């Protein structure tokens, strides 16, 4: 379940689940998500081909609102680091 602007505690509340379970729920959700990112991520369309060609000509980088844990899991599946010199995650920038 996802609703923009609704924190996981709000989702639990809407589902009638106790809020004291929010921390456990969030940790479990992240574990399941990371497992999916490690094994079930694919390139969209010709994205990999575009990155391959661009990385031959230009230094590339990513700045993402995703966590390092999520990006590392995607990297295990897609080997992003072969195309990007730098990957900056939310862990490094926070809300900036």
VMD Tcl script that draws the C-alpha trace (Angstrom):
set ca {
  {0.00 0.00 0.00}
  {1.35 3.40 -0.94}
  {-0.18 6.80 -0.69}
  {1.85 9.93 -1.38}
  {2.52 11.86 1.80}
  {1.22 9.07 4.03}
  {3.95 7.77 6.33}
  {4.04 4.05 7.16}
  {2.56 4.75 10.60}
  {-0.43 6.36 8.89}
  {-0.87 3.29 6.71}
  {-0.85 1.05 9.78}
  {-3.42 3.31 11.40}
  {-5.67 3.17 8.32}
  {-5.44 -0.63 8.36}
  {-6.39 -0.73 12.05}
  {-2.99 -2.02 13.16}
  {-1.27 -0.85 16.36}
  {1.11 2.08 15.87}
  {3.71 0.52 18.18}
  {4.33 -2.00 15.37}
  {5.34 0.79 12.94}
  {9.09 0.40 13.48}
  {8.96 -3.39 12.93}
  {6.67 -2.99 9.93}
  {8.99 -0.45 8.31}
  {12.09 -2.60 8.86}
  {10.38 -5.69 7.42}
  {9.07 -3.71 4.44}
  {12.60 -2.51 3.68}
  {14.03 -6.03 3.91}
  {11.44 -7.37 1.47}
  {11.99 -4.43 -0.88}
  {15.78 -4.88 -0.89}
  {15.39 -8.59 -1.67}
  {13.23 -7.67 -4.67}
  {15.72 -5.04 -5.85}
  {18.56 -7.57 -5.74}
  {16.77 -10.05 -7.96}
  {13.82 -8.55 -9.81}
  {14.95 -5.29 -11.42}
  {15.31 -4.82 -15.16}
  {16.35 -2.05 -17.50}
  {13.54 0.02 -19.01}
  {13.53 0.05 -22.80}
  {16.90 1.02 -24.23}
  {18.13 2.68 -21.01}
  {21.15 0.39 -20.69}
  {22.20 0.97 -24.29}
  {21.91 4.75 -23.83}
  {23.96 4.63 -20.62}
  {26.60 2.43 -22.22}
  {27.07 4.84 -25.12}
  {26.93 7.99 -22.98}
  {29.40 6.61 -20.45}
  {31.94 6.13 -23.25}
  {31.80 9.86 -23.99}
  {30.93 11.57 -20.70}
  {31.49 11.03 -16.98}
  {28.09 10.10 -15.57}
  {26.65 10.26 -12.08}
  {23.39 9.75 -10.25}
  {21.93 11.74 -7.39}
  {18.95 9.92 -5.90}
  {16.50 10.19 -3.06}
  {16.90 6.44 -2.53}
  {19.00 5.00 0.27}
  {22.45 3.48 -0.22}
  {21.02 0.11 0.74}
  {18.47 0.29 -2.09}
  {21.00 1.50 -4.65}
  {23.47 -1.23 -3.64}
  {20.76 -3.85 -4.13}
  {19.94 -2.49 -7.61}
  {23.66 -2.41 -8.40}
  {23.90 -6.12 -7.54}
  {21.25 -6.80 -10.17}
  {22.15 -4.26 -12.91}
  {25.81 -3.41 -12.22}
  {25.16 0.34 -12.30}
  {28.71 1.20 -11.26}
  {30.06 0.21 -14.66}
  {28.27 3.26 -16.11}
  {28.39 5.80 -13.29}
  {31.50 7.33 -11.76}
  {29.55 8.66 -8.80}
  {26.30 7.65 -7.12}
  {25.07 9.99 -4.39}
  {22.21 8.75 -2.22}
  {19.83 10.13 0.37}
  {22.16 8.80 3.07}
  {24.74 11.37 2.00}
  {22.45 14.33 1.43}
  {19.39 13.82 3.62}
  {16.71 16.32 2.80}
  {19.10 18.74 1.09}
}
mol new
graphics top color blue
foreach p $ca { graphics top sphere $p radius 0.5 }
foreach p [lrange $ca 0 end-1] q [lrange $ca 1 end] { graphics top cylinder $p $q radius 0.2 }
display resetview
